[in-house]
Amino acid sequence: MPYANCTDFTVSHESYTLLSCPQCGVVYTANPPKEADTARYDKLEQKLKLGDSPAGLINRLYYYVRIRTLNNKARIVENQSYRTGGSLLNYGAKTGFFSHRMESRGWKVTSIEKYHEERLFSLEMFHHRMYDVPEMDQFHNETFDVITLWHVFEHCYDPHGLLDRFYNLLRPNGILVMACPNINSTDAKHYGAYWAAYDVPRHLWHFNPTSLSSLAHKHGFTLMHREKMPFDSFYISVLSEKQKKHFFPFLRGMLYGLYCWLVSLVKQDKSSSIVYVFRKRQ
């Protein structure tokens, strides 16, 4: 059934319809581009500019937030896996900052990234070699203690097949950590079709806590832990204000992001983005 009509404000300015499955509650982008054509909808050059010496106030703020976020991600992985080292698969590793952070903490990290430019960035900046997506077929079952996807799962064309593959790759009692935007969030309800985290057509799937947990459960995973990503409400609100072409979008977005953050302190299910930790069932 129809859920919303959204626009790609970032690249193509094309319009897309979001549909909701009445059985499972998952919202999905109807008629997305073919998987082979997705590169033209991604602005890789912006991501590759943010190295260790960012210029400008906004990029410096982003750099500071990234450091805090990387430390928070590492804390979640280590607390929820009950280990300070092991074998970790970072799927959709982008430019490799999280992979590098976990390697520096003693983890054996394997990274998967589909874009050659980002794999090259990681190799040059961190000397960390990433694998292309098809190379994941060479990995043996029960190889990893932890698998992570940080704002990646919503981009995947075959979520069911991917969850089955992750189940097989995880060792007994291994954990799957996923961060996804939350369509039930305060900011999603406020901005409606202008909510930046719909991000069509790059985001193919749009979850709330119930729909994502139910999907993972069908593929052999049990939800063990859930927590908000603290900075996402600010970032998404600023982008949403820009998409609405409001005056002073940064200030307005930061103020509304603060309100969303305060709401999330009381109602976690209203968080802009949520980190889910699933454990493999035997």
DRENDO-1510 file (C-alpha; in Angstrom, 1 decimal, always signed):
<recs>
REC; n; res; u; v; w
REC; 1; MET; +0.0; +0.0; +0.0 .
REC; 2; PRO; +1.3; +3.6; -0.7 .
REC; 3; TYR; +3.3; +5.1; +2.1 .
REC; 4; ALA; +4.9; +8.3; +0.7 .
REC; 5; ASN; +6.2; +10.0; -2.4 .
REC; 6; CYS; +9.8; +11.1; -2.1 .
REC; 7; THR; +12.3; +13.0; -4.2 .
REC; 8; ASP; +16.0; +12.4; -4.7 .
REC; 9; PHE; +17.2; +15.8; -3.6 .
REC; 10; THR; +20.8; +14.8; -3.8 .
REC; 11; VAL; +21.6; +13.7; -7.3 .
REC; 12; SER; +18.8; +13.1; -9.9 .
REC; 13; HIS; +15.8; +14.9; -8.5 .
REC; 14; GLU; +13.7; +12.0; -9.6 .
REC; 15; SER; +10.5; +11.0; -7.7 .
REC; 16; TYR; +9.9; +7.6; -6.1 .
REC; 17; THR; +6.9; +6.0; -4.4 .
REC; 18; LEU; +7.4; +4.2; -1.1 .
REC; 19; LEU; +5.1; +1.2; -0.5 .
REC; 20; SER; +4.4; -0.5; +2.8 .
REC; 21; CYS; +4.0; -4.3; +3.0 .
REC; 22; PRO; +0.8; -4.9; +5.0 .
REC; 23; GLN; +2.0; -8.3; +6.3 .
REC; 24; CYS; +5.5; -7.4; +7.6 .
REC; 25; GLY; +5.4; -3.6; +7.9 .
REC; 26; VAL; +8.6; -3.1; +5.9 .
REC; 27; VAL; +8.5; +0.0; +3.7 .
REC; 28; TYR; +10.3; -0.2; +0.4 .
REC; 29; THR; +11.2; +2.0; -2.6 .
REC; 30; ALA; +9.2; +1.0; -5.6 .
REC; 31; ASN; +10.9; +0.7; -9.0 .
REC; 32; PRO; +14.5; +1.6; -7.9 .
REC; 33; PRO; +17.3; +1.7; -10.4 .
REC; 34; LYS; +18.9; -1.5; -11.4 .
REC; 35; GLU; +21.7; -2.6; -9.2 .
REC; 36; ALA; +24.3; -2.1; -12.0 .
REC; 37; ASP; +23.2; +1.5; -12.3 .
REC; 38; THR; +23.5; +2.6; -8.7 .
REC; 39; ALA; +26.9; +4.3; -9.0 .
REC; 40; ARG; +25.5; +7.3; -10.8 .
REC; 41; TYR; +23.2; +8.0; -7.8 .
REC; 42; ASP; +26.1; +8.1; -5.3 .
REC; 43; LYS; +28.3; +11.2; -4.8 .
REC; 44; LEU; +31.5; +9.4; -3.9 .
REC; 45; GLU; +33.7; +12.5; -4.3 .
REC; 46; GLN; +32.2; +14.1; -1.2 .
REC; 47; LYS; +32.9; +11.1; +1.0 .
REC; 48; LEU; +36.5; +10.8; -0.2 .
REC; 49; LYS; +37.3; +14.4; +0.7 .
REC; 50; LEU; +36.9; +13.9; +4.4 .
REC; 51; GLY; +40.3; +12.6; +5.4 .
REC; 52; ASP; +42.3; +13.6; +8.5 .
REC; 53; SER; +42.6; +17.3; +7.7 .
REC; 54; PRO; +39.2; +18.6; +6.9 .
REC; 55; ALA; +38.7; +22.3; +6.0 .
REC; 56; GLY; +35.8; +24.5; +7.0 .
REC; 57; LEU; +33.7; +24.6; +10.2 .
REC; 58; ILE; +31.1; +22.0; +9.0 .
REC; 59; ASN; +33.7; +19.5; +8.0 .
REC; 60; ARG; +35.7; +20.0; +11.2 .
REC; 61; LEU; +32.5; +19.4; +13.2 .
REC; 62; TYR; +31.8; +16.3; +11.1 .
REC; 63; TYR; +35.4; +15.1; +11.8 .
REC; 64; TYR; +34.9; +15.6; +15.6 .
REC; 65; VAL; +31.6; +13.7; +15.5 .
REC; 66; ARG; +33.1; +10.9; +13.5 .
REC; 67; ILE; +35.7; +10.3; +16.1 .
REC; 68; ARG; +33.1; +10.2; +18.8 .
REC; 69; THR; +30.9; +7.9; +16.7 .
REC; 70; LEU; +33.8; +5.5; +15.9 .
REC; 71; ASN; +34.5; +5.1; +19.6 .
REC; 72; ASN; +30.8; +4.5; +20.3 .
REC; 73; LYS; +30.6; +1.9; +17.6 .
REC; 74; ALA; +33.7; +0.1; +19.0 .
REC; 75; ARG; +32.1; +0.2; +22.5 .
REC; 76; ILE; +28.9; -1.4; +21.2 .
REC; 77; VAL; +30.8; -4.2; +19.5 .
REC; 78; GLU; +33.0; -5.0; +22.4 .
REC; 79; ASN; +30.3; -4.8; +25.1 .
REC; 80; GLN; +27.8; -6.8; +23.2 .
REC; 81; SER; +30.2; -9.5; +21.9 .
REC; 82; TYR; +31.8; -9.8; +25.4 .
REC; 83; ARG; +35.3; -9.7; +23.8 .
REC; 84; THR; +38.0; -7.1; +23.1 .
REC; 85; GLY; +39.3; -8.9; +20.0 .
REC; 86; GLY; +38.3; -11.5; +17.5 .
REC; 87; SER; +37.3; -11.8; +13.8 .
REC; 88; LEU; +35.1; -9.0; +12.5 .
REC; 89; LEU; +33.5; -8.6; +9.1 .
REC; 90; ASN; +32.6; -5.0; +8.2 .
REC; 91; TYR; +30.2; -5.1; +5.3 .
REC; 92; GLY; +29.8; -1.9; +3.4 .
REC; 93; ALA; +32.9; -0.5; +4.9 .
REC; 94; LYS; +33.0; +2.7; +2.8 .
REC; 95; THR; +36.3; +4.4; +3.2 .
REC; 96; GLY; +37.5; +2.2; +6.1 .
REC; 97; PHE; +37.5; +4.4; +9.1 .
REC; 98; PHE; +35.7; +2.0; +11.3 .
REC; 99; SER; +37.7; -1.0; +10.0 .
REC; 100; HIS; +40.9; +0.9; +10.8 .
REC; 101; ARG; +39.6; +1.8; +14.3 .
REC; 102; MET; +38.8; -1.8; +15.1 .
REC; 103; GLU; +42.2; -3.0; +13.8 .
REC; 104; SER; +43.9; -0.5; +16.0 .
REC; 105; ARG; +42.1; -2.1; +19.0 .
REC; 106; GLY; +43.4; -5.6; +18.1 .
REC; 107; TRP; +40.6; -7.0; +16.0 .
REC; 108; LYS; +41.2; -9.1; +12.9 .
REC; 109; VAL; +39.1; -7.1; +10.4 .
REC; 110; THR; +37.8; -8.2; +7.0 .
REC; 111; SER; +36.1; -5.4; +5.0 .
REC; 112; ILE; +33.6; -5.6; +2.1 .
REC; 113; GLU; +33.0; -2.5; -0.1 .
REC; 114; LYS; +31.5; -2.4; -3.6 .
REC; 115; TYR; +33.1; +0.8; -4.8 .
REC; 116; HIS; +36.6; +0.7; -6.2 .
REC; 117; GLU; +37.3; +4.4; -5.3 .
REC; 118; GLU; +36.5; +3.7; -1.6 .
REC; 119; ARG; +38.6; +0.5; -1.5 .
REC; 120; LEU; +41.5; +2.5; -3.0 .
REC; 121; PHE; +41.1; +5.2; -0.4 .
REC; 122; SER; +41.3; +2.7; +2.4 .
REC; 123; LEU; +44.3; +1.1; +0.9 .
REC; 124; GLU; +46.2; +4.4; +0.5 .
REC; 125; MET; +45.1; +5.9; +3.8 .
REC; 126; PHE; +45.1; +2.9; +6.1 .
REC; 127; HIS; +47.0; +0.2; +4.2 .
REC; 128; HIS; +43.9; -1.9; +4.7 .
REC; 129; ARG; +42.9; -4.0; +1.7 .
REC; 130; MET; +39.1; -4.4; +1.2 .
REC; 131; TYR; +37.3; -7.1; -0.8 .
REC; 132; ASP; +34.7; -6.5; -3.5 .
REC; 133; VAL; +31.2; -7.9; -2.8 .
REC; 134; PRO; +31.5; -11.0; -5.1 .
REC; 135; GLU; +34.7; -12.0; -3.2 .
REC; 136; MET; +32.6; -12.7; -0.1 .
REC; 137; ASP; +31.8; -16.0; -1.7 .
REC; 138; GLN; +35.3; -17.3; -0.9 .
REC; 139; PHE; +34.8; -17.0; +2.9 .
REC; 140; HIS; +34.2; -20.2; +4.8 .
REC; 141; ASN; +31.2; -20.7; +7.1 .
REC; 142; GLU; +31.5; -19.9; +10.8 .
REC; 143; THR; +34.5; -17.5; +10.2 .
REC; 144; PHE; +33.5; -14.4; +12.1 .
REC; 145; ASP; +32.6; -13.5; +15.7 .
REC; 146; VAL; +31.0; -10.2; +14.7 .
REC; 147; ILE; +29.5; -8.8; +11.5 .
REC; 148; THR; +28.7; -5.1; +11.3 .
REC; 149; LEU; +26.7; -2.9; +8.9 .
REC; 150; TRP; +26.6; +0.8; +9.6 .
REC; 151; HIS; +23.8; +2.4; +7.6 .
REC; 152; VAL; +24.3; -0.2; +4.8 .
REC; 153; PHE; +21.5; -2.7; +5.1 .
REC; 154; GLU; +18.9; -0.3; +3.8 .
REC; 155; HIS; +20.9; -0.1; +0.5 .
REC; 156; CYS; +21.0; -3.9; -0.1 .
REC; 157; TYR; +19.0; -5.4; -3.1 .
REC; 158; ASP; +18.7; -8.8; -1.5 .
REC; 159; PRO; +18.2; -8.5; +2.2 .
REC; 160; HIS; +16.9; -12.0; +2.7 .
REC; 161; GLY; +19.9; -13.6; +0.9 .
REC; 162; LEU; +22.3; -11.4; +2.8 .
REC; 163; LEU; +20.9; -12.3; +6.2 .
REC; 164; ASP; +21.1; -16.0; +5.3 .
REC; 165; ARG; +24.8; -15.5; +4.3 .
REC; 166; PHE; +25.6; -13.6; +7.5 .
REC; 167; TYR; +24.0; -16.4; +9.5 .
REC; 168; ASN; +26.3; -19.0; +7.9 .
REC; 169; LEU; +29.4; -16.8; +8.2 .
REC; 170; LEU; +28.9; -16.2; +11.9 .
REC; 171; ARG; +30.4; -18.5; +14.5 .
REC; 172; PRO; +28.0; -20.0; +17.2 .
REC; 173; ASN; +26.7; -17.2; +19.4 .
REC; 174; GLY; +28.2; -14.6; +17.0 .
REC; 175; ILE; +26.5; -11.2; +16.7 .
REC; 176; LEU; +25.2; -9.1; +13.8 .
REC; 177; VAL; +25.3; -5.4; +14.4 .
REC; 178; MET; +23.2; -3.1; +12.2 .
REC; 179; ALA; +22.5; +0.6; +12.2 .
REC; 180; CYS; +19.5; +1.8; +10.2 .
REC; 181; PRO; +17.3; +4.9; +10.0 .
REC; 182; ASN; +14.0; +4.7; +11.9 .
REC; 183; ILE; +10.9; +5.7; +10.0 .
REC; 184; ASN; +9.0; +5.9; +13.3 .
REC; 185; SER; +11.4; +8.6; +14.6 .
REC; 186; THR; +10.4; +12.1; +15.7 .
REC; 187; ASP; +12.2; +13.7; +12.8 .
REC; 188; ALA; +10.7; +11.3; +10.2 .
REC; 189; LYS; +7.2; +12.2; +11.3 .
REC; 190; HIS; +8.0; +15.9; +11.4 .
REC; 191; TYR; +9.7; +16.2; +8.0 .
REC; 192; GLY; +7.5; +13.7; +6.1 .
REC; 193; ALA; +8.5; +13.3; +2.5 .
REC; 194; TYR; +11.4; +15.7; +3.0 .
REC; 195; TRP; +13.0; +13.5; +5.7 .
REC; 196; ALA; +16.6; +13.2; +4.4 .
REC; 197; ALA; +17.0; +9.6; +5.7 .
REC; 198; TYR; +14.5; +8.3; +3.1 .
REC; 199; ASP; +17.4; +9.1; +0.7 .
REC; 200; VAL; +15.7; +7.6; -2.4 .
REC; 201; PRO; +16.7; +5.8; -4.5 .
REC; 202; ARG; +19.9; +4.8; -2.6 .
REC; 203; HIS; +17.8; +3.6; +0.3 .
REC; 204; LEU; +15.7; +0.6; -0.9 .
REC; 205; TRP; +14.3; -0.4; +2.5 .
REC; 206; HIS; +12.9; +1.7; +5.3 .
REC; 207; PHE; +12.5; +0.1; +8.7 .
REC; 208; ASN; +11.1; +0.7; +12.1 .
REC; 209; PRO; +12.3; -1.4; +15.2 .
REC; 210; THR; +9.5; -3.9; +14.8 .
REC; 211; SER; +9.8; -4.6; +11.1 .
REC; 212; LEU; +13.6; -5.0; +11.2 .
REC; 213; SER; +13.6; -7.2; +14.3 .
REC; 214; SER; +10.9; -9.4; +12.7 .
REC; 215; LEU; +12.9; -9.7; +9.5 .
REC; 216; ALA; +16.1; -10.7; +11.3 .
REC; 217; HIS; +14.2; -13.2; +13.4 .
REC; 218; LYS; +13.0; -15.0; +10.3 .
REC; 219; HIS; +16.6; -15.6; +9.3 .
REC; 220; GLY; +17.8; -17.1; +12.6 .
REC; 221; PHE; +18.7; -14.0; +14.7 .
REC; 222; THR; +17.4; -12.9; +18.1 .
REC; 223; LEU; +17.4; -9.2; +19.1 .
REC; 224; MET; +19.7; -8.8; +22.1 .
REC; 225; HIS; +20.3; -5.1; +22.4 .
REC; 226; ARG; +19.1; -1.8; +20.8 .
REC; 227; GLU; +20.3; +1.8; +21.3 .
REC; 228; LYS; +20.1; +5.1; +19.5 .
REC; 229; MET; +22.8; +6.7; +17.4 .
REC; 230; PRO; +23.1; +10.0; +19.3 .
REC; 231; PHE; +24.2; +12.4; +16.5 .
REC; 232; ASP; +22.0; +11.3; +13.7 .
REC; 233; SER; +19.0; +13.4; +14.6 .
REC; 234; PHE; +21.2; +16.6; +14.2 .
REC; 235; TYR; +22.7; +15.6; +10.8 .
REC; 236; ILE; +19.4; +14.4; +9.4 .
REC; 237; SER; +17.4; +17.4; +10.6 .
REC; 238; VAL; +20.0; +19.8; +9.0 .
REC; 239; LEU; +19.8; +18.0; +5.7 .
REC; 240; SER; +16.0; +17.9; +5.9 .
REC; 241; GLU; +15.8; +21.6; +6.5 .
REC; 242; LYS; +18.0; +22.1; +3.4 .
REC; 243; GLN; +15.7; +19.9; +1.4 .
REC; 244; LYS; +12.7; +22.0; +2.5 .
REC; 245; LYS; +14.7; +25.1; +1.4 .
REC; 246; HIS; +14.2; +26.8; +4.8 .
REC; 247; PHE; +16.2; +29.9; +5.8 .
REC; 248; PHE; +19.1; +29.2; +8.2 .
REC; 249; PRO; +18.9; +25.4; +7.7 .
REC; 250; PHE; +21.9; +24.6; +9.9 .
REC; 251; LEU; +20.6; +26.5; +12.9 .
REC; 252; ARG; +17.0; +25.2; +12.5 .
REC; 253; GLY; +18.2; +21.7; +11.9 .
REC; 254; MET; +20.5; +21.7; +15.0 .
REC; 255; LEU; +17.7; +23.1; +17.2 .
REC; 256; TYR; +15.1; +20.5; +16.0 .
REC; 257; GLY; +17.8; +17.8; +16.1 .
REC; 258; LEU; +18.3; +18.7; +19.8 .
REC; 259; TYR; +14.6; +18.4; +20.4 .
REC; 260; CYS; +14.6; +14.9; +18.7 .
REC; 261; TRP; +17.6; +13.9; +20.8 .
REC; 262; LEU; +15.8; +14.9; +24.0 .
REC; 263; VAL; +12.7; +12.9; +23.0 .
REC; 264; SER; +14.9; +9.9; +22.3 .
REC; 265; LEU; +16.3; +10.0; +25.9 .
REC; 266; VAL; +12.8; +9.0; +27.0 .
REC; 267; LYS; +11.5; +7.1; +24.0 .
REC; 268; GLN; +14.3; +5.2; +22.3 .
REC; 269; ASP; +12.0; +4.0; +19.6 .
REC; 270; LYS; +11.6; +7.6; +18.4 .
REC; 271; SER; +15.4; +7.9; +17.7 .
REC; 272; SER; +16.4; +9.0; +14.2 .
REC; 273; SER; +18.7; +6.0; +13.8 .
REC; 274; ILE; +18.9; +2.8; +15.9 .
REC; 275; VAL; +21.7; +0.3; +16.3 .
REC; 276; TYR; +20.4; -3.3; +16.6 .
REC; 277; VAL; +22.5; -6.2; +18.0 .
REC; 278; PHE; +21.3; -9.6; +16.9 .
REC; 279; ARG; +22.7; -12.9; +18.2 .
REC; 280; LYS; +22.8; -16.0; +16.0 .
REC; 281; ARG; +20.4; -18.7; +17.2 .
REC; 282; GLN; +21.5; -22.3; +17.3 .
</recs>
